[in-house]
Amino acid sequence: MMPVRTHHHHHQNNNNPRLLLRRIIPRILLLVFAIYAVSFGLYLLRQVPHTPTAGELDDEVIDVDEGEFRVVVQAPPSSSSQKPWPRLPSFLPWKSGSVPPRSCEGYFGNGFTNLVDVLPSRGGGGWFRCHYSETLRSSICEGGRVRIDPGLIAMSRGGESLEQVMGRSEEEELPRYENGALQVEAAAKRTGPLVEPGFLDAYVPAGGIGMHTMRSLLDSARVVPPGELHCSQWVEEPTLLVTRFEYANLFHTITDWYSAYASSRVTDLPNRPNVVFVDGHCKAQLEQTWEALFSNVTYVKNFSGPVCFRHAILSPLGYETALFKGLSESFSCEGASAESLRAKPDNQKTARLSEFGEMILASFDLLRDDILSSKRSNGLNVLFVRREDYLAHPRHSGKVESRLSNEKEVYDAIESWAKGQKCKINVINGLFAHMNMTEQLRAIEEASVVIGAHGAGLTHLVSATPDTKVLEIISSMYRRPHFALISHWKSLEYHAINLPGSYATVTDEEIEQWIKEERKKGMKRKRKSRGTVGTAGRLYASACVPEKRTCRVAACIPNSPVYLLCMGVRWAFAAADDDGGIVASGFLLCWAAGWLLWTAPRPSDAVVLPVVTGVLQYMYSLWGSCDYQLAKDN
């Protein structure tokens, strides 16, 4: 009996929950600790030390300055006073091997792969080299132990207030260099011009630029032997030398920002560089963004004498970026997410413009991971980018040339329409000339729809989120592809309204013509579809279109559960009869299709734009917390 009872007692102890927990919990804790230790070890192993660039190899040098020897030890990057690079969701490496000429990557700056050693680094002396892009036909040049002498540059001082220099000519503000304005110290006793005859034509061609200031600066450059690089001060940190032309215009300034950003990435700078303006322009509102993007900004004429740079980079002109070259050159390039390009690289697609837009937002602490969900929960923001008079530069009258004569009427019509909707629609009055940069960027980032006449303010689309829809109103005098291209390179949905003049009106004949064009497009899409998708879309659209001039065009967000059905809405007129209705026998089926769409998960910001007071040609349908609403012609 005892053995049996003893065995039974032992079995009960094994099933005691407390005893089991006492045994299991220490094992679980030990397992968790082991996993944590292994993970931490892997994290440490993955930390790759920074490989110094050519400019950082010159950490300890003998500096000869007017007969006195001193040792200069450059601080490591971690202790640099320069701003670090922010985390950018769309960032992709800027050195990924060979990039095919005239590819998307080549145009957007990752094609500076032809390295030309102008002055090789030997024995602790200076050095100079250029990264040439066969696609852009321009170079990013950089050098070590470089001197620039403001006294050998003829131009105005720069950095003055606008009121002080009203009436000053542009010629006074642009640099004209004397020989020796730029000097590079050689390790050996070499003297003479820095670049050989023919170098400029081969690697820094003028192209169609009348005054190529970077080319002129290199033409003035001279090599001096050791001990002859006399400086009033040294700048130890990497510095961009930038010349601006249309510095008060947002589009042209963004091309300068992009060129400076690309130059920093191509030369593999560990932190955000300083910027020295090699021009004599007065201060402008956009200078605030230069200061946010980079570590320090100054004017070359602000230096009291010749200044030497441990590492100087010559940034190409903004005219030499894809943003500008796309206006005159045709190349295959479309926007894509960085995530998709990491998974499947494609040289004919780019995320560079999204990366750059994130860089601008991050510089103002506006980059948010939750922005898309925030936009869906706070209603629909419709940003109307407007033009208003302001004083831009010394040669400006203060009057802005109108691109849309009845702009206020259009804005008032949109605002009136928005107030009549059941759901929350915020119409933002985008008077960018009277908003600081933080306010401008926040308005762009939070916009679900951006509407505006052709104008530089729309260049802010580089910072728009991927779900943003763009509507550009284009007068007959300004039919340029600037913002259609930016939208395409950002993979934003874009629609253009081409006006016969500068006054926005729509006649019945124009509406009829537009419907015919949509029907033709619909037929083309129909031939490409497999039938089921188009039929479902047409049924839903027919149920939504009791009058043929009620709906104009539908735009739905890709990758949503109802995207395939939404595609059919764009060409619904192809299925509608002359009266725009549907036969009675199909009504029940149409109602069922509409009910399925309403109950299915759906995006919150797909939109349809209405004709409002005879001005707008589109309306965006509202999804999410709002019913699908139809706009009626006024």
C-alpha positions, 0 to 999 in steps of 0.5 A: 500500500505504501509504495502506491500511496507514495507514488500517488503523492509524488504524482500530485506534487508534479501537478502542483501549479506553484511547483510548476511555476517555480520551475518554469519561470527561472527557465523563461527568464534565463531564456529571455536573458540569453535572447537579449544577450545574443541580440545585443551582441549581434547589434554590436557586430553590425555597427560598421565603423565610418570609413574616412573620406579623402577629405578626412584623411588629412586629420593631422597636417603641418599648416604653414601660415606666414612662417609659423608652423602649427599642428592642426588635428581635426576632430572626429566626426562624432564630435563635429559641431555640424548637424547630423543627417536625419533619418529619412525613410526614403533614403537609399545609398548614393554609391551603388556601383555603375549607373547607366547613362541617361537613367533615372538614377543618373539624372537624379544625381547618383550618376557622378561615377566618373572620378577625375583626379585633377591633383592627387593627394601626396605627402600631406599636401592638398588635393582636388578631384571632380565627380563627373556625370555623363548623364547631367554633363556636369561635375561635383568637384572637391578639394583639400587645402583650398583657399578662396580670396574674396578680394579677387572676386568682383561683386557686391558684398551680399547679405544686406537687407532688401531695403538697403539695395533696392534698384541694384542690378543683377550683374553687380551680385554675380561673381567675376573672378580674377586669376588666383581667386581659388588656390590649391596647395600642392605637395610638390613645387607645382605652380600654374593653372589647376586644370589643363586646357580642354578640362573645362569643356570635357567635365564642366561644359557651359551647355546652354548656361550663359554665365557658368560661374563654377566653370569661371571659378575653376578657370581662375584656379591656381596651384601653389607650392607648400608654404604659399597658401596664406590664409586669414583663417581656416575652416576645418569642416566640410563646406559647400561653395554655392552660387545662386542665380534666381535666389528669390524664386522657390522653384530655382532655389529648390534646384539649388537645394537639391544640387547642394544635397546631392553634392553632400551625398556624392562626396560622402560627407558624414554630417551636414556641411557648411555653406558659403554663398559665392554671390552678392545677393541680399537676404531673402526669405528662402535663406531660412531654409538654407540655414535649416538644411545645412550647418552654417551659412555665410557669404564669401564677402563676409570673410575679412581676408583669404580663407582656407578650407580643409575640405571644400566642395563646389556644388553644380548650378541648379540649372544642371539638376534633373528638376531643370533639365527635365524641362528641355530633355526627355527621359524615362523616369517615374517615382517609386517608393524606396521600399519597392526599390530596395526589394527590386532596384530599377534604374528607371525609377526613383525615390530621390525626390521623396528622399529630398522632400523628407530632408526638407521636412526633417530640417524643420522637425516636421517629418512624421511617421504617422502623417498618413493616419493623422490626415485620415482622422483630421478631415480632408485638407484642400490646399489652394496655393495662391499668388499675392503681391510681395517684394522679392528682390532689388529689381522687383516691383512688388507686383506678382504677375497673375497666372489666374485672373479670377483666382479669388473667385475660384478660391471662394467657390471651393470654400463655399462648396466645402462648407456645404459638404456633410463631412469635414473639409478644410480649405487652406488659403495658401498665401505662401509669400506671407507664411514662414517656411514651417507653415508652408511645409506643414500645409503641404504635408497635411494636404490631401488635395493641392490646387493652384495656378502654375507658379513656383509655390507648387514646387513644394510638392517635393515634400508632399505625402504619397497620397496627395492629389494635385490639380494644376490650373494652367493658363495658355501663357504658362504651359510648362511641365514643371509640376507635372514632372515633379508629380510624376517623379514623386508618383503623385496623382496629377490632373491639369486644367488647361485654360484658353487664357488666364480666366477660368471659365467652362462652357457647356461645349467644353464640358461636352468635349471633356466628356467625349475625351473621357469616354475615349480614354475609358474605351482604351482602358476597357480594351486593356481590362478583362471585363469583370473589373470594368463591368463592376466599376461601370455599374457602380459609376452608373448608379452614381451618375444620374446626370452626365455632367455631374461626375467629372473624374474619379481618383482612387488610391491604389492598393486599397480593397476597392481600387479595382472597382474605383478604376471603373469610375474614371471611364463610367461615361463609356457605359452610360447612355445619352441620358447618363442613366441606367436601365431599370432592370439593372438598378438592383444590381447597381445598388448592391455594388454600391452597398458593397463599396460602402461597407468595404474598407476604403481609403479616406482621401480619394477624391472627385472634383466638381465644376464650381461656378463654371471654373473647376473641371474636377471634384474629388469624392470623399471617402472614409468617414464621409459618404460618397458625395456628388457635386452638382453644377452651379 
